[in-house]
Amino acid sequence: MTSDLTGPAARPGREAAPPAAGPLAAARAGIGWAAFHRYGPYALLAIATLAGCATAAVLHMSRSELVAVAALTVAGAVLQLWWGHAARTRPEPSKASTCYYALHWALAFALTWLNPFYAFYAVTGYFGAERLLPRRLVRIGLLATAVTMSGSQSGGLPPGGPMGWVVFGALFGVNITLVIVFAHLAALEDERAVEQAETIGELERTNVRLQQALDENAALHAQLLVQAREAGVADERRRLAAEIHDTIAQGLAGIITQLQVVSVTRTPDAAREHLARAQELARHSLGEARRSVQNLSPVALADDSLPEALGKLVAQWSAEAGVHAGFTVTGTVEPLHDEVEATLLRIAQEALTNTGRHAGAARVGVTLSYMDGEMTLDVRDDGRGFDPLALPPRSAEGGFGLGGMCARAERIAGTVAVESEPGHGTAVSARVPLVRHEL
């Protein structure tokens, strides 16, 4: 390449030219090559001129040859000045760049013919072929430059004698081979550059997609946190509502019942007995209220095991309801997880409360069974029974009752089944995993 190619790659504020494809693509635009394209031809022309002046006497150049060399050197400098300005407004390659390359080659060929040391100037033709010539003319330009360089290396043009032509031919072959080798290496470098550019582009796109995924995950995480907080609040509300229904509400109902009896009784001893019972229910309900707020185990399980607490619950309910009730334990008694014991106790309380309110039973049986990996609690009565399919919606029960028992069991991966038939009593069966207490 020869001249001041101050094209798009060399001008500030403009995008760099795309990489050239083909031989000698190493001469693509860049900061270093832009400086070479601008100032290299001047420097090489100056070096060639100095070498030509120093060797003019050795080469026995005539006066007319010296004048011709001087004129051609000035012409080369003027050509470089013209192209330095013209290249700024003309794309490469173009007709103007092709014309420039041809004129540059002609000047370099003529100067090298007169003085072989002007090959310093002619060599720039190798670097400009791809940037200045259309693709179909690149090989022709490289071959023409190889002719000039081979003539200089063989001692000058024209070669002298048969041996001179043989040397010229051999050097021409060497130059062509070097051009082909370097062109192949440049093509490989271009392919690697393209692959690297594609890889970098793909990595950038992957990074963008990854960042988008991270942003989406962060948004989903924040949304899940909000939903988890809302679910926790709702679950706590349901827990407190169930505790109030199973303990405090039932205790208050018992207190009202005892006070109603006091208001109609005429025996002071009986009145005192019912008042004492009302006071005991009030203390019990207060304790349950505190434990419900603190999410502790029921009062009945504070000092007793589950079978003992259920036995006392059945006996107390039997005395208050005036219904004969029995309690049975089967299997090997084992210490259970607090949540399992509390769930079974609450289910038993709710089942007995429903029996007292609705069944009109004469006998009730409660059975707690310890089995392999499973616990069952069965509450059976001989009351009036009902049609399970005709139960009112859960909302009509205030969200508790049978629905509350099912919800409690489901919280610990258990189930509640109800079997009943009008006139044939009711059986409530709760099944939960046997989770042992961790010591």
N, C-alpha and C positions, 0 to 999 in steps of 0.2 A: 504494500500500500504506500502511497507516495505522499500525499499532501496533507495540508491542514484540514482534516475532515471535521470541522466544528459543526457537526450535525446535532440532532436532538440529544445525543448522549453527552455533548460537551457544553450545552447551553444551560445556565442555571434557570430553574423554574420550569423546566420541561422534563417529562418522564424519560428515563433511559430507553434507548432503542432495544427491541427484543433481540435475543441472541441469534446470531447468524447460524444457519445450518449448512454444513458442508466443509470443505477443506479449509484449513487454517482458521477455524472459527475462534481460535484463541485471540484473534484481533478484534473481538467484540468490544463494544463501547464500555468504558468504565473510566474511573478517575485517572488511573495511570495511562491507559491506552489513549484517552482523550488528549492528554498532554503530548503523548508520542505523535498522534495524528496531527496535532497543531504545530509542534516544534521539531519533530523528528526529521522530516524531509529537509528543513533548513540546515539542521546540524549535519546530516549526512552529506548534503550538497557541499557544505563548507569543508568537511573533512576530505571529501573527494577532490575539491579544488586545491586544497593545500597539498595533498598527495600528488596531484597532477602537476602542480608547479615544481615540486621537489624532484620529480622524475622526468620532467620535460627534456632536460639535457641528456639523461641516460637513454631515453627512447628516441633521441635525435629527431625531435619534432621540428618541422619547418615553421617559418614565420606565419604562413597562411594557416597552418593547422592550429597554431597558438591563437590566432585571431578567431578562428572558427570555434575553438573550445571556449574562449572568453564570451563570444556572442551566445553560444548555446547555454553557458552557465547563467548568463543574465536572463536569457529566455526562461530557463528553469525556475529562477527566482521569481520572475514576473508571473509565471504560470501558478506558482504556489500562492502568491499574493491574491491572484484572481480567484482561485478556488477557495481560499480561506474565507472570502466574502460570499462567494456564490453558494457554497455548501450550506450556509445558514438558512437559505430560503428554498432549497431544493431537496426533495427526498432522495434517499439513496436505496438502491441504484436508480438512476435516471439517465436520460439522454445526455444531460450535461456531465454527469459523473463518468459515463462511458467515454465521452469526448475527452474529458480531462485525463482519464487513464491512458487512452490511446496517445495523446500528445506527450504525456509523461514518459510512456514507454519509448516513443520515438526519440525524444531528447536523450533519454538514458542510453538507448542503443547507439545513437550517433556519438555521444560523448565517450562511451566505452570503446567504440570503434577507433576513436582518435587516441584515447588513453585508457588502458585497462583498469586503472585505479578508480575510474568513475563507477565501477561496480558497487562501491559504497552507496552511491545514489540510486543505482538500478535495483538494489535488493528490496527497496520499499515496495516494488511491484508485487512481491509475494504477499505482503500484508494488506494490500488494497483490493485484490481481485474480488473477493466475496462482497465487500462493502460497496464497491463502485460499479461492478459489472452485473448485468442480468445473469440469471443462473445458467443460461445456455452458452454464455461467453466466458464463464469463469475459467474453464479448462484451457480455452484458447489463450486467455491472458496469462495464466500460469506457465503454459508452454512457451509463450513469447518471452516471458521474463527468464525462463530457464535457458533459452537460447543466448540471451545477453550475458547471463552469469557464466555459462559454459565458455563463451568466447573469451571473457575476461580471464577465467581460470586457466584456459589453455594457452595464454600468452598474448591474446589480442585477436581482433578480427581484421581481415579474414585470416583463417588458419594458414600457416605456411607449409606447403607441400603435403604429400600424402600422409606422412606421419602426423603432421599438425591436425589434419582432418580426423585421423584415427583418435588422437587425444581429445579433440573437440567432441567427437561422438561418444567416447567413453564418459567424459565429464557430463555431457548432456544426459546420458542414461543415469548417471549417479544423481544428478539434480532432479530428474523426473521421479526416480525411486524415492528420494527424500521427500519430494512433494507428496507422493502417494502415501508414504508412511505417516507423515505428519498430518495429512488430511484424514487418514483413518483414525489416528489418535484423537484428533480434534472432534471427529464424529462421535467416537466413544465418549469423549468428555461432554459433548452436547447431550448425548442420551442420558448420561448420569445426571447432568444438570437438570434435564427435563424430569427425570424420575425423582430427583430430590425436590424439585419444585412441586411436583404432584404430591409427594409424600408430605411435604410441609403444609400444602393446602389441605390435604386430607386430615392431618393432625390438627390444623386450625379449626376445620369443620367439626372434628370429633371433640375438640375442647369446647367449642360453642355448644354442641349437643350435650356434653357432660355438664357444662355450667347450667344449661337449661334444666337438665335432670336434677342437679343439685338444688336449684331454686325451687323446682316443683316438689322435691322431697322435703325441703325446708317448710314450704307452704303446707304440705300434707301433714308434716310433723306438728306444726302449730295448730292445724285444724284438729288433729287427733288429740292434742293436749286439751284444747277447748272442749271437745266432745267427751274426753275422759273426765274432766272436771264436772261437766254437766251431768254425766252418768253417775259420778260419785255422789253429787248432791242429790240426784233423784233417788239413788239407792239408799242413801242415808235417810231421806224423808220417808221412803217406804219402810225402812227398818224401824224408825221411831214410831210411825203410825201403827205398824203391826205390834210393837211392844206396848204401846198405849192401849190398843184394842185388847191384847191378850192379858194384860196385867192391871193397869190402872183403871181402865173402863170397867172391867169385871169386878175389881175391888170396890169401886164406887157404887156399882149396881148392888153388890152385896151389902154395903153400908146402908144404902137406901132401903133395902129389904128389911134389914134388922131394925132400922129406925121406924119403919112403918109398923112392924110388929109391936115395938115399944109403945107406939101411939094408941094402939087398940087394946093392949093387955092391961089387966086390972090387978095382976099379982106383982107386988114389988120385987120379989125374988126373980121372977121370969123377966121382968123389965131390966133388972140389973144384969142378968145373964146375957140378954140381947145387946145391951149397951156395951158390955165387956167385949162381946164378939165384934160389934161394930168398931170399937177402938182397935182391936187386934187387926181387923181388916184394913183400917186406916194406916196403921204402922207398916203393915205388910206392903200396901200400895205405895207408901212414901219410899220405902226401901227399893221397891221395883222401879219407881220413877228415877231415883238416883242412879241405879245401875243401868237403866236404859239410856240415860244421857251419857254415861261414861262408857257405854257399850261393854258392860261386864256380864258375867254369867248370871243367870237367874238366882234369886235369893235361895231358892230351894236347893241349888247345887253348890252353895258356898261351903257347906260342911258335910253334905251327904253325897253318896254316889248316885248314879242315875236310877238304879233299881230302888234304892231307899227313898229318893225324892219322888219317884212315881208312886211308890206304895203309900207315902204320906199324902200325896195329891189325891189319890183315889179314895183313901179313907176320909179325908177332909170333905171332898166333894160328896161322898155318900152321906155323910152326916148332915151337910147343908141341904142337899136335895131330897133327902129322905128316900133314897133309892138304894137297894142292895147292890153293891159293887164289889167285885173281886179282882185281885191283881195276881198275875202269875209270871214267873221268869223261867225261861227255858234256855238250855245251853250253858256254856262256861262263861261266867261273868268276867269281863275284862275292862280295864280302865280305857275310856274312850276320849277322843279329842273333845275339847270344850265345846266347839261349835256343833259337833254331832250330838252331844248330850243336850245342849240348849235347844237344838232344833226338835229333837224327839220330845222333850218335855213340853215345849210350846205347842206342838201338834197334839199331844195328849190333852193339854189344857183346853185347846180349842174344840177338840172332838167331844170332850165331856161337857163343855159349855153348850155346844149345839144339842147334845143329847138331852140335857136338862131343860132347854128351852123348847125343843120341838118334838122330841120322840115320845114323851109320855110313857117311858119304859118302866118296867118293874124290876128288871135285872140288867146289869151291865158287867161285861167282862173285859179286862185290859190285860193283854199278853205282850211281854217284851221278850224277843227271841234273839239270842246270840248264835249266829251261824258262821260258816266259813266264808269270811270276807264280806259279810252282809249282816245288817241289823233290820229287824222288822218290828213294828209296833202295830198291834191290832186292837181296835176298840169296837166291841160288838154290843148291841142292845136288842131287846125284844119289843121295841116300841112299835109305833104305828107305821114306820117306814115311809117311803116316798118313791116317786119315779125320778131317777137321776137325770133322764132326758128332759124332764119338765122343770129343771132348776131354773130360776131366774138368772138373767145375765149377771156377770160378776160385779158390774157397776151398781146393780140394785142391792148388792150386799154390802155396799160401801167399800168394796175392794178386799174384804177379809173373808172370814168363814172358811168354807171349803177352798176357795181360791187362795186365801192366805196360807193355808196348810200346803197346798201344792207349790206355791212360790217359795216357802221356806225349804221344802224338800229339794226343789230344783237348784237352790243356791249351793247345795252340797252334793249335787249330782244324784239326787234321789227322786223318788216318785211317790205319789199318793193315789190310791185306787179306792173308789167308793162302790160298794155293792148294796143295793136296797130294793125293796119291793113293797108296795103298799100292803100293810097288814102283816108283814113278815120281818120287821126289824131292819136294822142297818149295820153294816160292817165297814169300818174305815181302816185301811191297811197302808202303812207307810213303810217304804223300803229305802234304806240309805246305805252307803258303803260303810264297812267297819274300819274306821280309821283309829288306830290306837293312840293313846296319849303319849307324847314324847317326854320322857323323863329328863 
